[in-house]
Amino acid sequence: MFVASIVGSVWLIVASARYDDEGARLPTGRQIFGVPSQSITPAPAR
């Protein structure tokens, strides 16, 4: 069972390295999933 888990993990790594994730690119706008990705106001100095 342990060897099967290791072989499966290696197979997933090889398969993911072989194919590019074209459809999984994150948007480059200011929001990701409705959450702002950049602060509008700068953080206060400490």
KABEL-V581483 format. One record per backbone hydrogen bond with DSSP energy under -0.5 kcal/mol. NH is the residue of the N-H (numbers start at 1). CO is the residue of the C=O. If there is no record, write none. Layout:
# KABEL-V581483
NH;CO / NH;CO
This chain:
# KABEL-V581483
5;1 / 6;2 / 7;3 / 8;4 / 9;5 / 10;6 / 11;7 / 12;8 / 13;9 / 14;10 / 15;11 / 16;12 / 17;13 / 18;14 / 19;15 / 22;20 / 24;21 / 25;22 / 32;35 / 35;32 / 37;30 / 38;30
